[in-house]
Amino acid sequence: MKIYYHCEMCGIDIAVLDVEHVDEVKLGFNCLTSDERKDIIEVDDLRNTMHVKSLCDDCAERLGLNREESRIH
């Protein structure tokens, strides 16, 4: 399955993963509620693809979401 990550704000393509099996824990999907899954993840079984809304680094920075500062030390 190909997993496409797109920025929810600016629409750019962030990354594409090609996986044999979707491991929800490794991808962090297990932390999402069912409503969040509906909003963020779109699966196309016919094309064997998944589209995931995310934020690119530039948009995350514009929103003040700095990964380094948000990590727990």
mmCIF file of the N, C-alpha and C atoms, coordinates in Angstrom:
data_MODEL
# 
_entry.id   MODEL 
# 
loop_
_atom_site.group_PDB 
_atom_site.id 
_atom_site.type_symbol 
_atom_site.label_atom_id 
_atom_site.label_alt_id 
_atom_site.label_comp_id 
_atom_site.label_asym_id 
_atom_site.label_entity_id 
_atom_site.label_seq_id 
_atom_site.pdbx_PDB_ins_code 
_atom_site.Cartn_x 
_atom_site.Cartn_y 
_atom_site.Cartn_z 
_atom_site.occupancy 
_atom_site.B_iso_or_equiv 
_atom_site.pdbx_formal_charge 
_atom_site.auth_seq_id 
_atom_site.auth_comp_id 
_atom_site.auth_asym_id 
_atom_site.auth_atom_id 
_atom_site.pdbx_PDB_model_num 
ATOM 1   N N  . MET A 1 1  ? 0.842   -1.175 0.000  1.00 0.00 ? 1  MET A N  1 
ATOM 2   C CA . MET A 1 1  ? 0.000   0.000  0.000  1.00 0.00 ? 1  MET A CA 1 
ATOM 3   C C  . MET A 1 1  ? 0.891   1.244  0.000  1.00 0.00 ? 1  MET A C  1 
ATOM 4   N N  . LYS A 1 2  ? 0.481   2.204  -0.777 1.00 0.00 ? 2  LYS A N  1 
ATOM 5   C CA . LYS A 1 2  ? 1.176   3.494  -0.762 1.00 0.00 ? 2  LYS A CA 1 
ATOM 6   C C  . LYS A 1 2  ? 0.419   4.430  0.164  1.00 0.00 ? 2  LYS A C  1 
ATOM 7   N N  . ILE A 1 3  ? 1.181   5.113  1.011  1.00 0.00 ? 3  ILE A N  1 
ATOM 8   C CA . ILE A 1 3  ? 0.618   6.075  1.940  1.00 0.00 ? 3  ILE A CA 1 
ATOM 9   C C  . ILE A 1 3  ? 1.149   7.449  1.554  1.00 0.00 ? 3  ILE A C  1 
ATOM 10  N N  . TYR A 1 4  ? 0.234   8.340  1.191  1.00 0.00 ? 4  TYR A N  1 
ATOM 11  C CA . TYR A 1 4  ? 0.590   9.687  0.767  1.00 0.00 ? 4  TYR A CA 1 
ATOM 12  C C  . TYR A 1 4  ? 0.281   10.660 1.904  1.00 0.00 ? 4  TYR A C  1 
ATOM 13  N N  . TYR A 1 5  ? 1.269   11.459 2.277  1.00 0.00 ? 5  TYR A N  1 
ATOM 14  C CA . TYR A 1 5  ? 1.097   12.498 3.285  1.00 0.00 ? 5  TYR A CA 1 
ATOM 15  C C  . TYR A 1 5  ? 1.026   13.845 2.580  1.00 0.00 ? 5  TYR A C  1 
ATOM 16  N N  . HIS A 1 6  ? -0.030  14.596 2.878  1.00 0.00 ? 6  HIS A N  1 
ATOM 17  C CA . HIS A 1 6  ? -0.244  15.912 2.280  1.00 0.00 ? 6  HIS A CA 1 
ATOM 18  C C  . HIS A 1 6  ? -0.407  16.935 3.395  1.00 0.00 ? 6  HIS A C  1 
ATOM 19  N N  . CYS A 1 7  ? 0.079   18.138 3.162  1.00 0.00 ? 7  CYS A N  1 
ATOM 20  C CA . CYS A 1 7  ? -0.096  19.210 4.135  1.00 0.00 ? 7  CYS A CA 1 
ATOM 21  C C  . CYS A 1 7  ? -1.534  19.715 4.064  1.00 0.00 ? 7  CYS A C  1 
ATOM 22  N N  . GLU A 1 8  ? -2.173  19.729 5.211  1.00 0.00 ? 8  GLU A N  1 
ATOM 23  C CA . GLU A 1 8  ? -3.563  20.164 5.300  1.00 0.00 ? 8  GLU A CA 1 
ATOM 24  C C  . GLU A 1 8  ? -3.713  21.656 5.022  1.00 0.00 ? 8  GLU A C  1 
ATOM 25  N N  . MET A 1 9  ? -2.681  22.447 5.325  1.00 0.00 ? 9  MET A N  1 
ATOM 26  C CA . MET A 1 9  ? -2.788  23.900 5.148  1.00 0.00 ? 9  MET A CA 1 
ATOM 27  C C  . MET A 1 9  ? -2.438  24.362 3.737  1.00 0.00 ? 9  MET A C  1 
ATOM 28  N N  . CYS A 1 10 ? -1.270  23.976 3.260  1.00 0.00 ? 10 CYS A N  1 
ATOM 29  C CA . CYS A 1 10 ? -0.815  24.508 1.963  1.00 0.00 ? 10 CYS A CA 1 
ATOM 30  C C  . CYS A 1 10 ? -0.998  23.519 0.809  1.00 0.00 ? 10 CYS A C  1 
ATOM 31  N N  . GLY A 1 11 ? -1.276  22.248 1.134  1.00 0.00 ? 11 GLY A N  1 
ATOM 32  C CA . GLY A 1 11 ? -1.578  21.272 0.097  1.00 0.00 ? 11 GLY A CA 1 
ATOM 33  C C  . GLY A 1 11 ? -0.395  20.575 -0.547 1.00 0.00 ? 11 GLY A C  1 
ATOM 34  N N  . ILE A 1 12 ? 0.838   20.895 -0.139 1.00 0.00 ? 12 ILE A N  1 
ATOM 35  C CA . ILE A 1 12 ? 1.981   20.249 -0.782 1.00 0.00 ? 12 ILE A CA 1 
ATOM 36  C C  . ILE A 1 12 ? 2.067   18.777 -0.371 1.00 0.00 ? 12 ILE A C  1 
ATOM 37  N N  . ASP A 1 13 ? 2.707   17.999 -1.214 1.00 0.00 ? 13 ASP A N  1 
ATOM 38  C CA . ASP A 1 13 ? 2.980   16.602 -0.893 1.00 0.00 ? 13 ASP A CA 1 
ATOM 39  C C  . ASP A 1 13 ? 4.177   16.557 0.037  1.00 0.00 ? 13 ASP A C  1 
ATOM 40  N N  . ILE A 1 14 ? 4.011   15.894 1.172  1.00 0.00 ? 14 ILE A N  1 
ATOM 41  C CA . ILE A 1 14 ? 5.072   15.827 2.170  1.00 0.00 ? 14 ILE A CA 1 
ATOM 42  C C  . ILE A 1 14 ? 5.932   14.591 1.971  1.00 0.00 ? 14 ILE A C  1 
ATOM 43  N N  . ALA A 1 15 ? 5.282   13.441 1.818  1.00 0.00 ? 15 ALA A N  1 
ATOM 44  C CA . ALA A 1 15 ? 6.029   12.183 1.691  1.00 0.00 ? 15 ALA A CA 1 
ATOM 45  C C  . ALA A 1 15 ? 5.126   11.094 1.141  1.00 0.00 ? 15 ALA A C  1 
ATOM 46  N N  . VAL A 1 16 ? 5.768   10.051 0.642  1.00 0.00 ? 16 VAL A N  1 
ATOM 47  C CA . VAL A 1 16 ? 5.069   8.852  0.196  1.00 0.00 ? 16 VAL A CA 1 
ATOM 48  C C  . VAL A 1 16 ? 5.787   7.655  0.795  1.00 0.00 ? 16 VAL A C  1 
ATOM 49  N N  . LEU A 1 17 ? 5.025   6.800  1.448  1.00 0.00 ? 17 LEU A N  1 
ATOM 50  C CA . LEU A 1 17 ? 5.575   5.555  1.986  1.00 0.00 ? 17 LEU A CA 1 
ATOM 51  C C  . LEU A 1 17 ? 4.983   4.402  1.209  1.00 0.00 ? 17 LEU A C  1 
ATOM 52  N N  . ASP A 1 18 ? 5.783   3.389  0.956  1.00 0.00 ? 18 ASP A N  1 
ATOM 53  C CA . ASP A 1 18 ? 5.309   2.175  0.308  1.00 0.00 ? 18 ASP A CA 1 
ATOM 54  C C  . ASP A 1 18 ? 5.502   1.045  1.302  1.00 0.00 ? 18 ASP A C  1 
ATOM 55  N N  . VAL A 1 19 ? 4.405   0.530  1.853  1.00 0.00 ? 19 VAL A N  1 
ATOM 56  C CA . VAL A 1 19 ? 4.480   -0.488 2.892  1.00 0.00 ? 19 VAL A CA 1 
ATOM 57  C C  . VAL A 1 19 ? 3.675   -1.716 2.491  1.00 0.00 ? 19 VAL A C  1 
ATOM 58  N N  . GLU A 1 20 ? 4.121   -2.871 2.962  1.00 0.00 ? 20 GLU A N  1 
ATOM 59  C CA . GLU A 1 20 ? 3.367   -4.098 2.717  1.00 0.00 ? 20 GLU A CA 1 
ATOM 60  C C  . GLU A 1 20 ? 2.176   -4.194 3.650  1.00 0.00 ? 20 GLU A C  1 
ATOM 61  N N  . HIS A 1 21 ? 2.378   -3.724 4.895  1.00 0.00 ? 21 HIS A N  1 
ATOM 62  C CA . HIS A 1 21 ? 1.341   -3.799 5.921  1.00 0.00 ? 21 HIS A CA 1 
ATOM 63  C C  . HIS A 1 21 ? 1.305   -2.479 6.671  1.00 0.00 ? 21 HIS A C  1 
ATOM 64  N N  . VAL A 1 22 ? 0.116   -1.935 6.901  1.00 0.00 ? 22 VAL A N  1 
ATOM 65  C CA . VAL A 1 22 ? -0.029  -0.690 7.648  1.00 0.00 ? 22 VAL A CA 1 
ATOM 66  C C  . VAL A 1 22 ? 0.054   -1.014 9.136  1.00 0.00 ? 22 VAL A C  1 
ATOM 67  N N  . ASP A 1 23 ? 1.130   -0.576 9.765  1.00 0.00 ? 23 ASP A N  1 
ATOM 68  C CA . ASP A 1 23 ? 1.323   -0.770 11.196 1.00 0.00 ? 23 ASP A CA 1 
ATOM 69  C C  . ASP A 1 23 ? 0.878   0.514  11.896 1.00 0.00 ? 23 ASP A C  1 
ATOM 70  N N  . GLU A 1 24 ? -0.324  0.477  12.454 1.00 0.00 ? 24 GLU A N  1 
ATOM 71  C CA . GLU A 1 24 ? -0.916  1.676  13.041 1.00 0.00 ? 24 GLU A CA 1 
ATOM 72  C C  . GLU A 1 24 ? -0.100  2.235  14.192 1.00 0.00 ? 24 GLU A C  1 
ATOM 73  N N  . VAL A 1 25 ? 0.570   1.385  14.946 1.00 0.00 ? 25 VAL A N  1 
ATOM 74  C CA . VAL A 1 25 ? 1.380   1.854  16.071 1.00 0.00 ? 25 VAL A CA 1 
ATOM 75  C C  . VAL A 1 25 ? 2.602   2.606  15.553 1.00 0.00 ? 25 VAL A C  1 
ATOM 76  N N  . LYS A 1 26 ? 3.312   2.030  14.582 1.00 0.00 ? 26 LYS A N  1 
ATOM 77  C CA . LYS A 1 26 ? 4.500   2.699  14.032 1.00 0.00 ? 26 LYS A CA 1 
ATOM 78  C C  . LYS A 1 26 ? 4.150   4.020  13.362 1.00 0.00 ? 26 LYS A C  1 
ATOM 79  N N  . LEU A 1 27 ? 2.980   4.080  12.744 1.00 0.00 ? 27 LEU A N  1 
ATOM 80  C CA . LEU A 1 27 ? 2.568   5.297  12.046 1.00 0.00 ? 27 LEU A CA 1 
ATOM 81  C C  . LEU A 1 27 ? 1.878   6.291  12.972 1.00 0.00 ? 27 LEU A C  1 
ATOM 82  N N  . GLY A 1 28 ? 1.585   5.873  14.203 1.00 0.00 ? 28 GLY A N  1 
ATOM 83  C CA . GLY A 1 28 ? 0.964   6.764  15.176 1.00 0.00 ? 28 GLY A CA 1 
ATOM 84  C C  . GLY A 1 28 ? -0.546  6.879  15.043 1.00 0.00 ? 28 GLY A C  1 
ATOM 85  N N  . PHE A 1 29 ? -1.156  6.079  14.185 1.00 0.00 ? 29 PHE A N  1 
ATOM 86  C CA . PHE A 1 29 ? -2.597  6.155  13.979 1.00 0.00 ? 29 PHE A CA 1 
ATOM 87  C C  . PHE A 1 29 ? -3.379  5.620  15.175 1.00 0.00 ? 29 PHE A C  1 
ATOM 88  N N  . ASN A 1 30 ? -2.761  4.800  15.988 1.00 0.00 ? 30 ASN A N  1 
ATOM 89  C CA . ASN A 1 30 ? -3.436  4.220  17.147 1.00 0.00 ? 30 ASN A CA 1 
ATOM 90  C C  . ASN A 1 30 ? -3.802  5.278  18.186 1.00 0.00 ? 30 ASN A C  1 
ATOM 91  N N  . CYS A 1 31 ? -3.186  6.445  18.117 1.00 0.00 ? 31 CYS A N  1 
ATOM 92  C CA . CYS A 1 31 ? -3.454  7.535  19.068 1.00 0.00 ? 31 CYS A CA 1 
ATOM 93  C C  . CYS A 1 31 ? -4.645  8.385  18.655 1.00 0.00 ? 31 CYS A C  1 
ATOM 94  N N  . LEU A 1 32 ? -5.181  8.135  17.471 1.00 0.00 ? 32 LEU A N  1 
ATOM 95  C CA . LEU A 1 32 ? -6.285  8.949  16.951 1.00 0.00 ? 32 LEU A CA 1 
ATOM 96  C C  . LEU A 1 32 ? -7.639  8.396  17.382 1.00 0.00 ? 32 LEU A C  1 
ATOM 97  N N  . THR A 1 33 ? -8.568  9.295  17.634 1.00 0.00 ? 33 THR A N  1 
ATOM 98  C CA . THR A 1 33 ? -9.949  8.878  17.886 1.00 0.00 ? 33 THR A CA 1 
ATOM 99  C C  . THR A 1 33 ? -10.586 8.511  16.549 1.00 0.00 ? 33 THR A C  1 
ATOM 100 N N  . SER A 1 34 ? -11.748 7.908  16.593 1.00 0.00 ? 34 SER A N  1 
ATOM 101 C CA . SER A 1 34 ? -12.424 7.540  15.349 1.00 0.00 ? 34 SER A CA 1 
ATOM 102 C C  . SER A 1 34 ? -12.785 8.779  14.534 1.00 0.00 ? 34 SER A C  1 
ATOM 103 N N  . ASP A 1 35 ? -13.162 9.865  15.201 1.00 0.00 ? 35 ASP A N  1 
ATOM 104 C CA . ASP A 1 35 ? -13.464 11.110 14.481 1.00 0.00 ? 35 ASP A CA 1 
ATOM 105 C C  . ASP A 1 35 ? -12.215 11.699 13.838 1.00 0.00 ? 35 ASP A C  1 
ATOM 106 N N  . GLU A 1 36 ? -11.095 11.666 14.553 1.00 0.00 ? 36 GLU A N  1 
ATOM 107 C CA . GLU A 1 36 ? -9.837  12.163 13.986 1.00 0.00 ? 36 GLU A CA 1 
ATOM 108 C C  . GLU A 1 36 ? -9.429  11.326 12.774 1.00 0.00 ? 36 GLU A C  1 
ATOM 109 N N  . ARG A 1 37 ? -9.593  10.028 12.864 1.00 0.00 ? 37 ARG A N  1 
ATOM 110 C CA . ARG A 1 37 ? -9.279  9.151  11.724 1.00 0.00 ? 37 ARG A CA 1 
ATOM 111 C C  . ARG A 1 37 ? -10.088 9.549  10.501 1.00 0.00 ? 37 ARG A C  1 
ATOM 112 N N  . LYS A 1 38 ? -11.388 9.794  10.707 1.00 0.00 ? 38 LYS A N  1 
ATOM 113 C CA . LYS A 1 38 ? -12.256 10.191 9.588  1.00 0.00 ? 38 LYS A CA 1 
ATOM 114 C C  . LYS A 1 38 ? -11.800 11.500 8.957  1.00 0.00 ? 38 LYS A C  1 
ATOM 115 N N  . ASP A 1 39 ? -11.329 12.429 9.802  1.00 0.00 ? 39 ASP A N  1 
ATOM 116 C CA . ASP A 1 39 ? -10.886 13.737 9.319  1.00 0.00 ? 39 ASP A CA 1 
ATOM 117 C C  . ASP A 1 39 ? -9.516  13.697 8.650  1.00 0.00 ? 39 ASP A C  1 
ATOM 118 N N  . ILE A 1 40 ? -8.650  12.797 9.108  1.00 0.00 ? 40 ILE A N  1 
ATOM 119 C CA . ILE A 1 40 ? -7.245  12.814 8.699  1.00 0.00 ? 40 ILE A CA 1 
ATOM 120 C C  . ILE A 1 40 ? -6.898  11.768 7.644  1.00 0.00 ? 40 ILE A C  1 
ATOM 121 N N  . ILE A 1 41 ? -7.519  10.602 7.705  1.00 0.00 ? 41 ILE A N  1 
ATOM 122 C CA . ILE A 1 41 ? -7.116  9.465  6.864  1.00 0.00 ? 41 ILE A CA 1 
ATOM 123 C C  . ILE A 1 41 ? -8.216  9.111  5.871  1.00 0.00 ? 41 ILE A C  1 
ATOM 124 N N  . GLU A 1 42 ? -7.809  8.943  4.621  1.00 0.00 ? 42 GLU A N  1 
ATOM 125 C CA . GLU A 1 42 ? -8.723  8.493  3.578  1.00 0.00 ? 42 GLU A CA 1 
ATOM 126 C C  . GLU A 1 42 ? -8.096  7.278  2.903  1.00 0.00 ? 42 GLU A C  1 
ATOM 127 N N  . VAL A 1 43 ? -8.819  6.163  2.898  1.00 0.00 ? 43 VAL A N  1 
ATOM 128 C CA . VAL A 1 43 ? -8.308  4.927  2.313  1.00 0.00 ? 43 VAL A CA 1 
ATOM 129 C C  . VAL A 1 43 ? -9.056  4.655  1.011  1.00 0.00 ? 43 VAL A C  1 
ATOM 130 N N  . ASP A 1 44 ? -8.289  4.322  -0.029 1.00 0.00 ? 44 ASP A N  1 
ATOM 131 C CA . ASP A 1 44 ? -8.854  3.934  -1.321 1.00 0.00 ? 44 ASP A CA 1 
ATOM 132 C C  . ASP A 1 44 ? -8.473  2.481  -1.555 1.00 0.00 ? 44 ASP A C  1 
ATOM 133 N N  . ASP A 1 45 ? -9.379  1.573  -1.230 1.00 0.00 ? 45 ASP A N  1 
ATOM 134 C CA . ASP A 1 45 ? -9.097  0.141  -1.356 1.00 0.00 ? 45 ASP A CA 1 
ATOM 135 C C  . ASP A 1 45 ? -8.884  -0.286 -2.806 1.00 0.00 ? 45 ASP A C  1 
ATOM 136 N N  . LEU A 1 46 ? -9.575  0.347  -3.735 1.00 0.00 ? 46 LEU A N  1 
ATOM 137 C CA . LEU A 1 46 ? -9.428  -0.011 -5.143 1.00 0.00 ? 46 LEU A CA 1 
ATOM 138 C C  . LEU A 1 46 ? -8.028  0.286  -5.669 1.00 0.00 ? 46 LEU A C  1 
ATOM 139 N N  . ARG A 1 47 ? -7.450  1.381  -5.210 1.00 0.00 ? 47 ARG A N  1 
ATOM 140 C CA . ARG A 1 47 ? -6.106  1.769  -5.648 1.00 0.00 ? 47 ARG A CA 1 
ATOM 141 C C  . ARG A 1 47 ? -5.025  1.335  -4.655 1.00 0.00 ? 47 ARG A C  1 
ATOM 142 N N  . ASN A 1 48 ? -5.457  0.729  -3.533 1.00 0.00 ? 48 ASN A N  1 
ATOM 143 C CA . ASN A 1 48 ? -4.533  0.289  -2.490 1.00 0.00 ? 48 ASN A CA 1 
ATOM 144 C C  . ASN A 1 48 ? -3.659  1.448  -2.015 1.00 0.00 ? 48 ASN A C  1 
ATOM 145 N N  . THR A 1 49 ? -4.335  2.584  -1.737 1.00 0.00 ? 49 THR A N  1 
ATOM 146 C CA . THR A 1 49 ? -3.633  3.771  -1.273 1.00 0.00 ? 49 THR A CA 1 
ATOM 147 C C  . THR A 1 49 ? -4.309  4.348  -0.031 1.00 0.00 ? 49 THR A C  1 
ATOM 148 N N  . MET A 1 50 ? -3.544  5.149  0.675  1.00 0.00 ? 50 MET A N  1 
ATOM 149 C CA . MET A 1 50 ? -4.045  5.871  1.836  1.00 0.00 ? 50 MET A CA 1 
ATOM 150 C C  . MET A 1 50 ? -3.528  7.297  1.725  1.00 0.00 ? 50 MET A C  1 
ATOM 151 N N  . HIS A 1 51 ? -4.397  8.250  2.014  1.00 0.00 ? 51 HIS A N  1 
ATOM 152 C CA . HIS A 1 51 ? -4.013  9.662  2.004  1.00 0.00 ? 51 HIS A CA 1 
ATOM 153 C C  . HIS A 1 51 ? -4.175  10.189 3.420  1.00 0.00 ? 51 HIS A C  1 
ATOM 154 N N  . VAL A 1 52 ? -3.118  10.808 3.935  1.00 0.00 ? 52 VAL A N  1 
ATOM 155 C CA . VAL A 1 52 ? -3.097  11.285 5.310  1.00 0.00 ? 52 VAL A CA 1 
ATOM 156 C C  . VAL A 1 52 ? -2.848  12.792 5.307  1.00 0.00 ? 52 VAL A C  1 
ATOM 157 N N  . LYS A 1 53 ? -3.739  13.515 5.987  1.00 0.00 ? 53 LYS A N  1 
ATOM 158 C CA . LYS A 1 53 ? -3.555  14.964 6.152  1.00 0.00 ? 53 LYS A CA 1 
ATOM 159 C C  . LYS A 1 53 ? -2.591  15.183 7.310  1.00 0.00 ? 53 LYS A C  1 
ATOM 160 N N  . SER A 1 54 ? -1.622  16.048 7.086  1.00 0.00 ? 54 SER A N  1 
ATOM 161 C CA . SER A 1 54 ? -0.632  16.361 8.112  1.00 0.00 ? 54 SER A CA 1 
ATOM 162 C C  . SER A 1 54 ? -0.265  17.833 7.960  1.00 0.00 ? 54 SER A C  1 
ATOM 163 N N  . LEU A 1 55 ? 0.835   18.233 8.554  1.00 0.00 ? 55 LEU A N  1 
ATOM 164 C CA . LEU A 1 55 ? 1.361   19.585 8.377  1.00 0.00 ? 55 LEU A CA 1 
ATOM 165 C C  . LEU A 1 55 ? 2.807   19.494 7.924  1.00 0.00 ? 55 LEU A C  1 
ATOM 166 N N  . CYS A 1 56 ? 3.165   20.273 6.918  1.00 0.00 ? 56 CYS A N  1 
ATOM 167 C CA . CYS A 1 56 ? 4.562   20.341 6.509  1.00 0.00 ? 56 CYS A CA 1 
ATOM 168 C C  . CYS A 1 56 ? 5.327   21.157 7.556  1.00 0.00 ? 56 CYS A C  1 
ATOM 169 N N  . ASP A 1 57 ? 6.628   21.080 7.523  1.00 0.00 ? 57 ASP A N  1 
ATOM 170 C CA . ASP A 1 57 ? 7.455   21.802 8.491  1.00 0.00 ? 57 ASP A CA 1 
ATOM 171 C C  . ASP A 1 57 ? 7.220   23.307 8.440  1.00 0.00 ? 57 ASP A C  1 
ATOM 172 N N  . ASP A 1 58 ? 7.083   23.857 7.232  1.00 0.00 ? 58 ASP A N  1 
ATOM 173 C CA . ASP A 1 58 ? 6.879   25.309 7.103  1.00 0.00 ? 58 ASP A CA 1 
ATOM 174 C C  . ASP A 1 58 ? 5.563   25.754 7.743  1.00 0.00 ? 58 ASP A C  1 
ATOM 175 N N  . CYS A 1 59 ? 4.496   25.023 7.503  1.00 0.00 ? 59 CYS A N  1 
ATOM 176 C CA . CYS A 1 59 ? 3.198   25.389 8.078  1.00 0.00 ? 59 CYS A CA 1 
ATOM 177 C C  . CYS A 1 59 ? 3.190   25.160 9.587  1.00 0.00 ? 59 CYS A C  1 
ATOM 178 N N  . ALA A 1 60 ? 3.838   24.102 10.042 1.00 0.00 ? 60 ALA A N  1 
ATOM 179 C CA . ALA A 1 60 ? 3.936   23.862 11.487 1.00 0.00 ? 60 ALA A CA 1 
ATOM 180 C C  . ALA A 1 60 ? 4.676   25.015 12.162 1.00 0.00 ? 60 ALA A C  1 
ATOM 181 N N  . GLU A 1 61 ? 5.718   25.502 11.500 1.00 0.00 ? 61 GLU A N  1 
ATOM 182 C CA . GLU A 1 61 ? 6.486   26.629 12.049 1.00 0.00 ? 61 GLU A CA 1 
ATOM 183 C C  . GLU A 1 61 ? 5.637   27.902 12.066 1.00 0.00 ? 61 GLU A C  1 
ATOM 184 N N  . ARG A 1 62 ? 4.874   28.127 10.995 1.00 0.00 ? 62 ARG A N  1 
ATOM 185 C CA . ARG A 1 62 ? 3.998   29.301 10.937 1.00 0.00 ? 62 ARG A CA 1 
ATOM 186 C C  . ARG A 1 62 ? 2.967   29.291 12.062 1.00 0.00 ? 62 ARG A C  1 
ATOM 187 N N  . LEU A 1 63 ? 2.554   28.102 12.444 1.00 0.00 ? 63 LEU A N  1 
ATOM 188 C CA . LEU A 1 63 ? 1.575   27.965 13.527 1.00 0.00 ? 63 LEU A CA 1 
ATOM 189 C C  . LEU A 1 63 ? 2.228   27.975 14.905 1.00 0.00 ? 63 LEU A C  1 
ATOM 190 N N  . GLY A 1 64 ? 3.552   28.051 14.928 1.00 0.00 ? 64 GLY A N  1 
ATOM 191 C CA . GLY A 1 64 ? 4.265   28.064 16.202 1.00 0.00 ? 64 GLY A CA 1 
ATOM 192 C C  . GLY A 1 64 ? 4.432   26.690 16.814 1.00 0.00 ? 64 GLY A C  1 
ATOM 193 N N  . LEU A 1 65 ? 4.342   25.675 15.993 1.00 0.00 ? 65 LEU A N  1 
ATOM 194 C CA . LEU A 1 65 ? 4.502   24.301 16.468 1.00 0.00 ? 65 LEU A CA 1 
ATOM 195 C C  . LEU A 1 65 ? 5.934   23.849 16.206 1.00 0.00 ? 65 LEU A C  1 
ATOM 196 N N  . ASN A 1 66 ? 6.822   24.142 17.124 1.00 0.00 ? 66 ASN A N  1 
ATOM 197 C CA . ASN A 1 66 ? 8.209   23.786 16.984 1.00 0.00 ? 66 ASN A CA 1 
ATOM 198 C C  . ASN A 1 66 ? 8.426   22.418 17.620 1.00 0.00 ? 66 ASN A C  1 
ATOM 199 N N  . ARG A 1 67 ? 8.856   21.461 16.836 1.00 0.00 ? 67 ARG A N  1 
ATOM 200 C CA . ARG A 1 67 ? 9.035   20.086 17.325 1.00 0.00 ? 67 ARG A CA 1 
ATOM 201 C C  . ARG A 1 67 ? 10.044  19.998 18.471 1.00 0.00 ? 67 ARG A C  1 
ATOM 202 N N  . GLU A 1 68 ? 11.122  20.724 18.383 1.00 0.00 ? 68 GLU A N  1 
ATOM 203 C CA . GLU A 1 68 ? 12.154  20.655 19.413 1.00 0.00 ? 68 GLU A CA 1 
ATOM 204 C C  . GLU A 1 68 ? 11.648  21.163 20.756 1.00 0.00 ? 68 GLU A C  1 
ATOM 205 N N  . GLU A 1 69 ? 10.905  22.253 20.728 1.00 0.00 ? 69 GLU A N  1 
ATOM 206 C CA . GLU A 1 69 ? 10.402  22.840 21.966 1.00 0.00 ? 69 GLU A CA 1 
ATOM 207 C C  . GLU A 1 69 ? 9.292   22.026 22.582 1.00 0.00 ? 69 GLU A C  1 
ATOM 208 N N  . SER A 1 70 ? 8.546   21.257 21.756 1.00 0.00 ? 70 SER A N  1 
ATOM 209 C CA . SER A 1 70 ? 7.403   20.518 22.276 1.00 0.00 ? 70 SER A CA 1 
ATOM 210 C C  . SER A 1 70 ? 7.782   19.144 22.822 1.00 0.00 ? 70 SER A C  1 
ATOM 211 N N  . ARG A 1 71 ? 9.025   18.723 22.650 1.00 0.00 ? 71 ARG A N  1 
ATOM 212 C CA . ARG A 1 71 ? 9.455   17.438 23.167 1.00 0.00 ? 71 ARG A CA 1 
ATOM 213 C C  . ARG A 1 71 ? 9.636   17.499 24.681 1.00 0.00 ? 71 ARG A C  1 
ATOM 214 N N  . ILE A 1 72 ? 9.262   16.412 25.316 1.00 0.00 ? 72 ILE A N  1 
ATOM 215 C CA . ILE A 1 72 ? 9.450   16.319 26.762 1.00 0.00 ? 72 ILE A CA 1 
ATOM 216 C C  . ILE A 1 72 ? 10.855  15.849 27.026 1.00 0.00 ? 72 ILE A C  1 
ATOM 217 N N  . HIS A 1 73 ? 11.555  16.550 27.885 1.00 0.00 ? 73 HIS A N  1 
ATOM 218 C CA . HIS A 1 73 ? 12.946  16.198 28.195 1.00 0.00 ? 73 HIS A CA 1 
ATOM 219 C C  . HIS A 1 73 ? 13.019  15.402 29.471 1.00 0.00 ? 73 HIS A C  1 
# 
